Amino acid sequence: MNELSFLPAVTMAEKIRAKNISPVELVETHRAQIERLNPRLNAYVELDLDHAREVALAAEKVVTRGDKLGPLHGVPISIKSSIAVAGLRHEAGTCLRAGVTAEEDAPLVARLKKAGAIVLGTTNTPEMLMAWETDNLLYGRTNNPWDLARTPGGSSGGEAAAIAAGMSAGGVGSDGGGSIRVPAHFSGICGLKPTPGRIPSTGHFPVSAGPFALIGVVGPMARTVADLKILFEVMQGPDVGDACAAPVPVHWPNVEEIRKLKIGYFEDDGRTSVMPQIRAAVRKAADTLAGAGFVVEPFRPDGLEEARQLWHCFFVSCGAMLIHPMFRENDSDLSPTLKQFLDMAAEQPEHSERTLLDTWIQRDLLRARFLAQMEQYPILLCPPAAITAFRHGERQWKVEGKTVEYFDAWSYTEFFNLLGNPAAVVPVGQSSSGLPVGVQIVGRPWQEEQVLAIAAEVEQSLGGYEIPRIAP
């Protein structure tokens, strides 16, 4: 095993600054890992390794000259293919956009490159991002590096698999209903869903606008919380193309500020059963934080079921209204996963102007009530999903003697898309079958720094990332 490809991104950058390793060495290390594992994982849809080596050579000269280096100088990263990277395919997994390439970098990509990061390529997604399993007709399915018969999740499944398997030091996903956090949980890595507008979604396809701007975000994915922090710090900041953007300054809280945060935790939402191993992980994280001196109490917020239903009205109903007309004359281009999504959505009544407006108003009123509860508990600790990584094609599971349906399994992430909370997932162990298990840490809007601080506490105490079975 080449241990260089599994170093944290912040350690890679430190070693480059100290001239202990070179950017070229890192790119070539990742090239070897990609050539060995990507044929089995199918995480990348397009690679730009020759250009990455050229950028690395230039980055090496900068180090030699002793010039000032960016915080990610020479660090190899990947980008979800729904996010624009100049010159690379920008297809979002759909045949309708086959061959479409981005003309310019999304603002967050430009910021990462300015910080010195080197883009290795772009990663796989389900068609139009509308699934928690990464599979499409353009590139096929992506496999989980812990078990090839299982999915790494979706829609940022290619990104999660690449990072978990040491084929990327970190990168960027997007999340409208758990699409960063579920793959992080399934693949044993870390992921952050920020507040809408904290990191600009400009350059993402589908476009984040209308009701989707309220629930859909882009955010960092990595193997460690420290890497999430540096990626977040580089990417954050307003952009005119993001409808929710706001000029929120970065503030990393000190130990005293963090210790004052009261934490509420819940093992289930009262509706959807949760695997015992995931319940145990939430309890273990809660006990660990209590042992570290935090005030941690059982607390299930009111309004979770209403949040689930309203999220469904936005993401599923509105999503189908936008997507289905695109395929009226191209039914053969529909991937099975997107067809399943549209069939499920078709069972629901379409929105009228009145119902969409009512949904929007109900969401805002619920959000106000929910955030009032978080005045008492600024941090929430809960499951990231009802299950661990599932086998390709599964859509229903028996959990605690009850049937858990496909949409319901991810309600634990959907709540916080609807409500606009920042939330991170951190790996804390494995299930009895050897699959990764994560926990979710949720904060108040615009308080990503608090979320990441608590996530770091959990990671430090419970071990964090482990190398997947097939990766060494």
C-alpha positions in Angstrom: 0.0 0.0 0.0 1.2 3.5 -0.8 0.4 5.3 2.4 0.8 8.8 0.7 -2.6 8.5 -0.9 -4.3 8.0 2.5 -2.7 11.0 4.2 -5.1 13.7 5.3 -5.1 16.6 2.8 -3.8 19.0 5.5 -0.9 16.7 6.1 -0.1 16.5 2.4 -0.1 20.3 2.2 2.2 20.5 5.3 4.7 18.0 3.8 4.8 19.9 0.5 5.5 23.1 2.4 8.3 21.3 4.3 9.6 19.9 1.0 9.2 16.3 2.3 7.1 15.3 -0.7 6.4 17.0 -4.0 3.1 17.8 -5.8 4.2 15.6 -8.7 4.8 12.7 -6.3 1.3 13.1 -4.9 -0.3 13.2 -8.3 1.6 10.1 -9.5 0.7 8.3 -6.3 -3.0 9.0 -6.9 -2.6 8.1 -10.6 -1.4 4.6 -9.5 -4.2 4.2 -7.0 -6.8 5.3 -9.7 -5.4 2.9 -12.3 -5.6 0.1 -9.8 -9.0 0.7 -8.2 -11.2 2.8 -10.5 -11.9 -0.1 -12.9 -13.5 -1.9 -9.9 -15.1 1.1 -8.3 -16.1 3.2 -11.3 -15.9 6.4 -9.2 -14.5 8.7 -11.8 -16.3 9.6 -15.1 -13.5 11.7 -16.5 -9.8 11.9 -15.6 -7.4 14.8 -16.3 -4.2 13.2 -15.0 -1.8 14.5 -17.7 -2.9 18.1 -17.1 -2.9 17.4 -13.3 0.8 16.4 -13.7 1.6 19.6 -15.6 -0.1 21.7 -12.8 1.9 19.7 -10.3 5.2 20.4 -12.1 4.3 24.1 -12.0 3.4 23.8 -8.3 6.7 22.1 -7.6 8.6 25.1 -9.1 6.7 27.4 -6.8 7.8 25.4 -3.8 11.4 25.5 -5.0 11.4 29.2 -5.4 10.1 29.7 -1.9 7.0 31.6 -3.0 4.0 31.9 -0.7 1.8 28.8 -1.0 -1.9 28.4 -0.7 -3.4 26.2 2.0 -4.0 23.3 -0.4 -0.9 23.8 -2.5 -0.2 20.6 -4.5 -3.1 18.6 -2.9 -4.9 16.3 -5.5 -8.7 16.5 -5.3 -11.8 15.4 -7.2 -15.1 17.2 -8.1 -18.6 15.8 -8.5 -19.5 15.9 -12.2 -22.6 18.0 -11.5 -20.2 20.9 -10.7 -18.5 22.9 -13.5 -14.8 22.3 -14.0 -13.5 24.1 -17.1 -12.8 21.7 -20.0 -14.3 18.6 -18.2 -17.6 16.9 -18.8 -20.5 18.5 -16.9 -23.2 15.9 -17.5 -24.8 15.1 -14.2 -25.2 11.5 -15.3 -27.8 12.0 -18.0 -27.8 11.1 -21.6 -29.6 14.4 -22.4 -26.3 16.1 -21.6 -23.9 13.5 -23.0 -20.6 15.2 -24.0 -21.4 18.6 -22.4 -18.3 20.2 -21.1 -18.0 23.2 -18.7 -16.7 26.4 -20.3 -15.5 27.8 -17.0 -14.9 26.8 -13.4 -17.7 27.1 -10.8 -16.6 29.7 -8.3 -15.9 27.1 -5.6 -13.6 25.2 -8.1 -11.8 28.5 -8.9 -11.3 29.1 -5.2 -9.9 25.6 -4.7 -7.5 26.0 -7.6 -6.4 29.4 -6.3 -5.6 27.7 -2.9 -3.3 25.3 -4.8 -5.5 22.2 -5.1 -5.0 20.1 -8.2 -8.1 18.6 -9.8 -7.6 15.0 -10.9 -11.0 14.5 -12.5 -14.8 14.4 -12.0 -16.9 11.8 -10.3 -20.0 9.7 -11.0 -23.6 10.6 -10.0 -27.0 9.1 -10.5 -29.0 10.6 -13.4 -29.9 14.2 -12.6 -28.8 13.4 -9.0 -32.2 12.0 -8.1 -31.2 8.8 -6.2 -29.3 7.6 -3.2 -27.6 5.0 -5.4 -25.0 6.1 -8.0 -25.8 4.5 -11.4 -26.6 5.9 -14.8 -26.8 4.9 -18.5 -23.7 7.0 -19.4 -21.2 5.4 -17.1 -22.8 2.6 -15.1 -22.8 2.1 -11.4 -20.3 3.0 -8.8 -19.3 0.4 -6.2 -18.6 0.8 -2.5 -14.9 0.3 -1.6 -16.1 -1.7 1.5 -18.2 -4.1 -0.5 -18.4 -4.0 -4.3 -21.9 -5.5 -4.2 -23.1 -2.4 -2.4 -23.5 1.2 -3.3 -21.4 4.1 -1.9 -24.7 6.1 -1.9 -25.9 9.0 -3.9 -25.9 11.4 -5.4 -22.3 12.1 -4.5 -21.4 8.4 -4.6 -18.6 8.7 -7.0 -17.0 11.4 -4.9 -17.3 9.3 -1.7 -15.9 6.2 -3.2 -12.9 8.1 -4.7 -12.0 9.7 -1.4 -12.6 6.6 0.7 -10.4 4.5 -1.6 -7.4 6.9 -1.6 -8.0 8.0 -5.2 -8.5 11.6 -4.1 -7.5 13.6 -1.0 -10.9 15.2 -0.8 -13.4 17.1 -2.9 -16.8 18.5 -3.4 -20.3 17.0 -3.5 -23.8 18.4 -3.5 -26.7 17.7 -1.2 -30.5 18.2 -1.7 -31.7 15.3 0.5 -28.6 13.7 2.0 -26.5 13.5 -1.1 -23.2 14.4 0.7 -24.1 12.9 4.1 -25.5 9.5 3.1 -22.5 8.7 0.9 -20.2 9.8 3.7 -22.0 7.4 6.1 -22.0 4.6 3.5 -18.3 5.0 2.6 -16.8 5.8 6.0 -15.7 9.3 5.3 -16.7 12.8 6.5 -19.0 15.3 4.7 -20.5 18.7 5.4 -23.8 20.0 4.2 -23.6 23.8 4.8 -26.3 26.4 5.1 -27.7 27.3 1.7 -25.5 30.2 0.4 -22.5 29.7 2.7 -20.6 28.0 -0.2 -21.8 29.2 -3.6 -23.8 26.7 -5.7 -23.1 28.7 -8.8 -22.0 26.4 -11.6 -24.0 23.4 -10.4 -26.4 21.5 -12.6 -29.3 21.2 -12.1 -29.3 24.9 -11.2 -30.0 25.7 -7.6 -32.9 28.1 -7.9 -36.5 28.5 -6.7 -37.4 26.0 -4.0 -34.3 24.0 -4.8 -32.1 26.9 -3.5 -33.7 26.4 -0.1 -32.7 22.8 0.2 -29.8 22.1 -2.2 -26.2 23.0 -1.4 -22.6 22.1 -2.3 -20.1 21.1 0.3 -16.8 19.4 1.1 -16.1 15.7 1.5 -12.9 14.3 2.9 -11.4 11.6 5.2 -11.0 13.8 8.2 -12.8 16.7 9.9 -9.6 18.8 9.6 -9.8 18.4 5.9 -13.4 19.4 5.8 -12.5 22.6 7.7 -9.8 23.7 5.3 -11.9 22.8 2.2 -14.9 24.7 3.8 -12.7 27.7 4.6 -11.4 27.9 1.0 -14.8 27.5 -0.7 -17.0 29.6 1.6 -18.0 33.1 0.9 -20.8 34.8 -1.1 -21.2 34.8 -4.9 -23.7 36.8 -7.0 -24.8 33.6 -8.7 -26.2 32.0 -5.5 -29.7 33.2 -4.6 -29.1 32.5 -0.9 -25.6 34.0 -0.6 -24.8 36.1 2.5 -21.5 37.7 3.7 -20.9 35.6 6.8 -17.4 35.9 8.2 -15.6 32.7 9.3 -15.3 32.3 13.0 -13.6 29.3 14.5 -14.9 29.0 18.1 -12.4 28.5 20.9 -12.7 25.7 23.5 -14.6 27.8 26.0 -17.2 28.7 23.3 -17.6 25.1 22.3 -18.0 23.8 25.8 -21.0 26.0 26.3 -23.0 24.3 23.5 -25.7 22.1 24.9 -26.3 19.0 22.8 -29.6 17.1 22.2 -29.6 13.7 20.7 -32.2 11.3 19.3 -31.9 7.8 18.0 -35.0 7.8 15.8 -37.6 10.2 14.6 -40.6 8.3 16.0 -41.6 7.1 12.6 -38.7 5.3 10.7 -36.9 2.5 12.4 -33.1 2.6 12.6 -30.6 -0.2 12.5 -29.4 -1.2 16.0 -25.8 -0.5 15.1 -26.6 3.1 14.1 -28.6 3.6 17.3 -25.6 2.4 19.2 -23.3 4.7 17.4 -25.5 7.7 18.3 -25.5 6.7 21.9 -21.8 6.1 21.9 -21.1 9.5 20.4 -23.5 11.1 23.0 -21.8 9.3 25.9 -18.4 10.3 24.5 -19.3 14.0 24.4 -20.8 13.8 27.8 -17.6 12.2 29.1 -15.7 15.1 27.6 -17.6 17.6 29.7 -20.5 18.6 27.3 -24.1 18.8 28.5 -25.7 16.1 26.5 -29.4 15.2 26.9 -32.0 13.1 25.0 -34.1 15.4 22.9 -36.3 14.8 19.9 -37.3 18.1 18.3 -41.0 18.7 17.4 -41.8 19.0 13.7 -39.7 16.3 12.2 -42.6 14.5 10.5 -43.8 17.8 9.1 -40.3 18.6 7.8 -40.2 15.2 6.1 -43.5 15.7 4.3 -42.6 19.3 3.2 -39.2 18.2 1.9 -41.0 15.6 -0.2 -43.2 18.3 -1.6 -40.2 20.3 -2.7 -37.6 17.8 -3.7 -39.8 15.0 -5.1 -42.9 16.7 -6.4 -41.1 19.8 -7.8 -38.2 17.8 -9.0 -40.5 15.5 -11.1 -42.3 18.5 -12.5 -39.1 19.9 -13.8 -37.4 16.7 -15.0 -40.2 14.7 -16.5 -40.9 17.1 -19.4 -37.3 16.8 -20.5 -37.8 13.1 -21.3 -41.2 13.1 -23.0 -39.5 12.4 -26.4 -36.5 10.6 -24.9 -37.9 7.8 -22.7 -35.2 5.4 -23.9 -32.6 7.8 -22.3 -34.1 7.4 -18.8 -31.9 5.4 -16.4 -33.7 2.8 -14.2 -32.9 4.8 -11.1 -34.4 8.0 -12.5 -37.4 6.1 -13.9 -38.1 4.7 -10.4 -37.9 8.2 -9.0 -40.3 9.6 -11.5 -42.7 6.7 -11.0 -42.7 7.2 -7.3 -43.3 10.9 -7.8 -46.1 10.3 -10.2 -48.1 8.7 -7.3 -48.3 12.2 -5.7 -50.5 15.0 -6.9 -48.8 17.7 -9.0 -48.3 21.2 -7.4 -50.6 24.0 -8.4 -49.5 27.6 -7.8 -51.6 27.6 -4.6 -50.1 24.3 -3.2 -46.5 25.4 -4.0 -47.1 28.7 -2.2 -48.7 27.0 0.8 -45.8 24.6 1.0 -43.3 27.4 0.9 -45.1 29.3 3.7 -45.5 26.2 5.8 -41.8 25.5 5.5 -40.8 29.0 6.7 -43.2 28.8 9.7 -41.9 25.3 10.6 -38.3 26.5 10.3 -39.0 29.4 12.7 -40.5 26.9 15.3 -37.7 24.5 14.8 -34.9 27.1 15.3 -36.7 28.3 18.4 -36.2 24.8 19.9 -32.5 24.9 19.0 -32.0 27.9 21.2 -32.0 25.3 24.0 -30.0 22.7 22.0 -27.7 24.5 19.5 -26.3 21.1 18.5 -28.3 18.0 17.6 -26.8 14.5 17.3 -28.7 11.9 15.4 -28.5 9.1 12.7 -27.5 10.0 9.2 -29.8 7.3 7.8 -31.9 4.3 8.9 -29.6 1.8 7.3 -25.9 1.2 6.3 -24.8 0.8 2.7 -27.3 -1.3 0.7 -26.9 -3.8 -2.1 -27.3 -2.4 -5.6 -30.9 -2.2 -6.6 -32.5 -2.6 -3.2 -35.4 -0.3 -2.4 -36.9 -1.7 0.8 -35.4 -3.1 4.1 -36.6 -4.8 7.3 -35.3 -2.9 10.3 -36.4 -3.7 13.8 -39.2 -5.9 12.5 -40.6 -3.0 10.3 -40.4 -2.3 6.6 -38.4 0.8 5.7 -39.1 2.2 2.3 -36.6 3.8 0.0 -37.5 7.5 0.5 -38.0 7.0 4.2 -34.5 5.6 4.9 -33.0 9.1 4.4 -35.5 11.2 6.3 -32.8 11.8 8.9 -30.9 14.0 6.4 -33.9 15.3 4.5 -35.1 17.2 7.7 -32.1 19.4 7.6 -32.3 20.1 3.9 -35.8 21.4 4.3 -34.9 23.5 7.4 -31.6 24.8 6.1 -29.4 23.6 8.9 -25.7 22.9 8.4 -25.0 19.2 9.2 -21.9 17.0 9.1 -21.4 13.2 9.1 -18.4 11.6 10.8 -17.5 7.9 10.7 -17.5 6.3 14.2 -17.2 2.6 13.6 -18.5 -0.4 11.7 -21.7 -2.5 11.7 -21.6 -6.2 12.6 -21.2 -7.0 8.9 -18.2 -4.7 8.6 -19.8 -1.7 6.9 -19.1 1.9 8.0 -21.4 3.6 10.4 -21.5 7.4 10.8 -23.3 9.9 13.1 -24.8 13.2 12.1 -24.1 16.5 13.9 -26.5 19.3 13.2 -26.2 23.0 14.0 -28.0 26.3 13.5 -27.9 28.1 10.2 -24.6 29.8 9.4 -22.8 27.9 12.3 -20.8 25.5 10.3 -17.8 26.2 12.5 -19.6 24.9 15.6 -20.7 21.8 13.7 -17.2 21.0 12.6 -15.8 21.7 16.1 -18.2 19.1 17.6 -17.5 16.7 14.7 -13.8 16.9 15.5 -14.5 16.0 19.1 -16.4 12.9 18.0 -13.8 11.9 15.5 -10.9 12.3 17.9 -12.7 10.1 20.5 -14.2 7.4 18.3 -11.5 6.9 15.7 -12.8 8.3 12.5 -11.8 7.1 9.0 -10.5 3.6 8.4 -9.1 2.3 5.1 -11.7 0.2 3.2 -11.2 -3.4 2.6 -10.4 -3.3 -1.1 -8.3 -0.1 -1.0 -4.8 -1.2 0.3 
